[in-house]
């Protein structure tokens, strides 16, 4: 598959006048199988940045959501206002009640109800398995948690009648795209663990040639031990390009830059990955 991926939503923006940053993630994907949107940011930047970079949201064939958190789903209603009826691919746990209890208690789930989104044209297609969207493009589905060092967040929780419980974030999905240079793996927030995700992508796609891994690695809130073991494990893959963003954190990003040298790049608003 030929693809051009443009970052529309991310925490930072440089040298792109008119574009704005927000804590979130969203990518416009132009492919020879049609145009897609992977995540939608918080909702403040998507439409503005699509206009700045001349990406036509009305041309979208589908919207793909990595997980339920508001910094990935908050722009969905704004996108639907432009796209009209459209397929929206997500895990069936999309509308669960997620909270962050890092400092107090804050709701971080989808900021819209199912019926509201459906009335605006969202045709939800839920999956839990490795799923082909179009030939050469796949959502990972639920990623098996097989490493012994990717533990996830204890302060990202679900609200139940009996109080808060840890959210295993089984809805965390990534995008796997087959290209002539190898796999392009686009992460959402890597709540499943970036090493688990890569291993799952390689196994399901049936090839271990990886052109690039891009997106949020969720390493900024985890322990030093998990950071070090993850970096070591990443080096064992034959990754040609590593582009991190969003929930990776600046300190971890600098460390990855030192380790991966010319293979490393940072995915901020306006970054383009073309294969």
NORJOWO-V854975 format. One record per residue. N is the residue number from 1. RES is the residue in one small letter. PHI is phi in degrees with one decimal (NA if undefined). NEAR is the number of other C-alpha atoms within 12 Angstrom. D_LAST is the distance of its C-alpha to the last C-alpha in whole Angstrom. Layout:
N:RES:PHI:NEAR:D_LAST  N:RES:PHI:NEAR:D_LAST
This chain:
1:x:NA:25:8  2:x:-89.9:25:6  3:x:-148.1:29:5  4:x:-127.5:27:7  5:x:-110.0:35:9  6:x:-117.2:38:12  7:x:-74.4:48:15  8:x:-99.9:50:18  9:x:-129.5:49:20  10:x:-164.4:43:21  11:x:-71.8:35:24  12:x:-142.1:29:24  13:x:-144.2:26:23  14:x:-134.5:17:23  15:x:57.4:13:23  16:x:-125.0:18:22  17:x:-60.2:15:26  18:x:96.3:19:26  19:x:-78.4:30:24  20:x:-126.7:33:26  21:x:-107.3:33:25  22:x:-156.1:32:27  23:x:-70.4:34:27  24:x:177.3:41:24  25:x:-153.3:53:20  26:x:-166.9:56:18  27:x:-131.6:51:15  28:x:-92.1:46:14  29:x:-112.8:40:11  30:x:-104.5:30:11  31:x:-131.7:29:10  32:x:-77.7:19:11  33:x:-111.6:20:14  34:x:116.7:25:15  35:x:-100.8:31:15  36:x:-138.8:39:16  37:x:-120.6:48:17  38:x:-106.7:50:17  39:x:69.1:49:20  40:x:-131.4:46:22  41:x:66.3:48:24  42:x:-78.3:36:27  43:x:122.4:35:28  44:x:-90.8:32:29  45:x:-100.7:39:25  46:x:-54.9:48:23  47:x:-67.1:37:25  48:x:-57.4:27:25  49:x:-71.8:36:22  50:x:-61.9:37:21  51:x:-69.5:21:23  52:x:-59.8:22:22  53:x:-95.5:28:19  54:x:57.3:19:19  55:x:-107.8:29:18  56:x:-85.3:26:20  57:x:-65.9:37:21  58:x:-71.7:26:23  59:x:-88.1:25:20  60:x:-65.8:30:19  61:x:-93.5:31:20  62:x:-168.7:38:20  63:x:-117.7:44:21  64:x:-114.5:53:20  65:x:-116.3:49:22  66:x:-75.1:53:22  67:x:-170.6:50:25  68:x:-84.7:44:29  69:x:-64.1:45:29  70:x:-65.9:38:29  71:x:-79.3:38:27  72:x:-121.1:48:24  73:x:-119.8:44:26  74:x:-66.0:36:28  75:x:-93.0:41:26  76:x:-64.4:49:27  77:x:-64.4:38:30  78:x:-64.3:29:29  79:x:-64.5:44:25  80:x:-63.7:35:28  81:x:-63.2:21:30  82:x:-98.0:24:27  83:x:-76.8:28:26  84:x:71.5:26:29  85:x:-54.7:24:29  86:x:-159.8:32:26  87:x:-73.1:28:25  88:x:-120.6:39:25  89:x:-96.0:41:23  90:x:-163.4:43:25  91:x:-75.5:32:27  92:x:-63.4:26:31  93:x:-86.3:32:32  94:x:-57.6:36:30  95:x:-103.3:28:34  96:x:-71.5:29:36  97:x:-93.4:30:37  98:x:-89.9:32:36  99:x:-133.7:32:37  100:x:-112.8:25:37  101:x:-115.3:22:40  102:x:-66.9:15:39  103:x:-137.2:10:41  104:x:78.6:10:43  105:x:-132.3:17:42  106:x:-130.7:21:39  107:x:-70.4:27:38  108:x:-128.8:32:34  109:x:-84.3:31:33  110:x:-56.2:35:32  111:x:-83.2:30:34  112:x:-135.7:29:35  113:x:-88.9:21:37  114:x:-55.1:22:35  115:x:-65.0:14:38  116:x:-63.9:17:37  117:x:-67.5:29:33  118:x:-64.1:22:34  119:x:-67.3:18:36  120:x:-92.3:25:33  121:x:115.1:25:31  122:x:-73.0:33:29  123:x:-102.5:25:29  124:x:-72.6:27:29  125:x:-123.7:24:27  126:x:-92.6:29:28  127:x:-142.9:29:27  128:x:-122.1:27:28  129:x:-101.1:25:26  130:x:-59.4:28:22  131:x:-128.2:29:22  132:x:-79.5:23:19  133:x:-88.1:31:18  134:x:-139.9:23:17  135:x:-53.6:19:16  136:x:93.1:26:13  137:x:-130.1:37:13  138:x:-135.9:35:16  139:x:-94.2:45:19  140:x:-68.6:45:20  141:x:69.7:36:24  142:x:-67.0:35:26  143:x:-96.3:36:25  144:x:-59.6:31:28  145:x:-95.3:25:30  146:x:-110.3:17:30  147:x:-72.0:22:30  148:x:-101.8:16:33  149:x:-131.2:25:32  150:x:-100.8:34:30  151:x:-95.0:32:33  152:x:81.5:33:32  153:x:-89.5:29:34  154:x:-86.5:22:37  155:x:-101.5:27:37  156:x:-100.9:31:35  157:x:-132.5:28:37  158:x:-112.3:31:39  159:x:-92.8:23:42  160:x:-125.0:14:44  161:x:-63.6:8:48  162:x:-98.1:7:49  163:x:108.6:13:47  164:x:-83.5:21:43  165:x:-130.7:21:42  166:x:-60.0:22:38  167:x:-89.0:32:35  168:x:-72.1:28:33  169:x:50.3:39:30  170:x:-65.0:32:30  171:x:-77.5:37:28  172:x:-64.9:45:25  173:x:-125.2:51:22  174:x:-124.6:49:18  175:x:-109.6:52:15  176:x:-120.5:46:13  177:x:-124.2:45:10  178:x:-86.1:34:10  179:x:-127.2:26:7  180:x:-68.6:18:8  181:x:-98.0:21:7  182:x:120.5:28:10  183:x:-74.5:38:10  184:x:-106.4:44:9  185:x:-105.9:47:12  186:x:-106.1:50:13  187:x:-85.6:48:17  188:x:-92.3:48:19  189:x:-124.6:47:22  190:x:56.7:46:23  191:x:-63.6:42:26  192:x:-78.2:40:26  193:x:97.3:44:25  194:x:-63.0:47:22  195:x:-71.5:38:23  196:x:-57.7:33:24  197:x:-64.3:43:21  198:x:-62.1:46:19  199:x:-59.5:32:22  200:x:-66.2:33:22  201:x:-62.3:40:18  202:x:-62.2:32:18  203:x:-64.9:20:22  204:x:-71.2:28:21  205:x:-78.6:31:18  206:x:75.9:16:20  207:x:-151.8:23:17  208:x:-109.1:25:17  209:x:-82.5:27:14  210:x:-115.1:33:12  211:x:-74.8:31:9  212:x:-153.0:38:10  213:x:-119.8:42:13  214:x:-133.9:48:13  215:x:120.9:48:16  216:x:-81.4:47:20  217:x:-99.2:47:21  218:x:53.6:35:25  219:x:-100.7:40:27  220:x:-74.8:30:29  221:x:-101.4:26:31  222:x:-92.4:27:32  223:x:-69.4:19:34  224:x:-58.5:17:34  225:x:-60.7:17:34  226:x:-66.4:28:31  227:x:-58.9:31:29  228:x:-65.5:21:30  229:x:-67.1:23:30  230:x:-67.4:35:26  231:x:-61.4:31:25  232:x:-62.8:18:27  233:x:-68.2:24:25  234:x:-61.3:30:21  235:x:-69.9:21:22  236:x:-81.0:18:23  237:x:-88.1:24:19  238:x:-92.1:22:17  239:x:-97.1:28:14  240:x:-77.1:27:12  241:x:-139.6:35:12  242:x:-128.1:39:14  243:x:-118.1:36:14  244:x:-105.8:46:17  245:x:-168.0:45:19  246:x:51.0:40:22  247:x:-96.3:36:24  248:x:-79.6:42:24  249:x:91.1:27:26  250:x:-67.5:23:26  251:x:-63.4:18:29  252:x:-67.3:30:26  253:x:-60.6:31:23  254:x:-64.2:21:25  255:x:-65.3:24:26  256:x:-64.4:32:23  257:x:-62.4:22:22  258:x:-64.7:16:25  259:x:-77.8:21:24  260:x:-99.1:26:20  261:x:49.1:18:21  262:x:-68.0:15:18  263:x:-75.8:22:15  264:x:-86.4:25:16  265:x:-151.1:28:15  266:x:-106.6:39:17  267:x:-95.0:42:16  268:x:-103.1:37:18  269:x:-54.7:43:19  270:x:99.2:38:16  271:x:-62.2:32:13  272:x:-121.2:23:10  273:x:-115.2:32:7  274:x:-127.2:23:4  275:x:-129.4:24:0
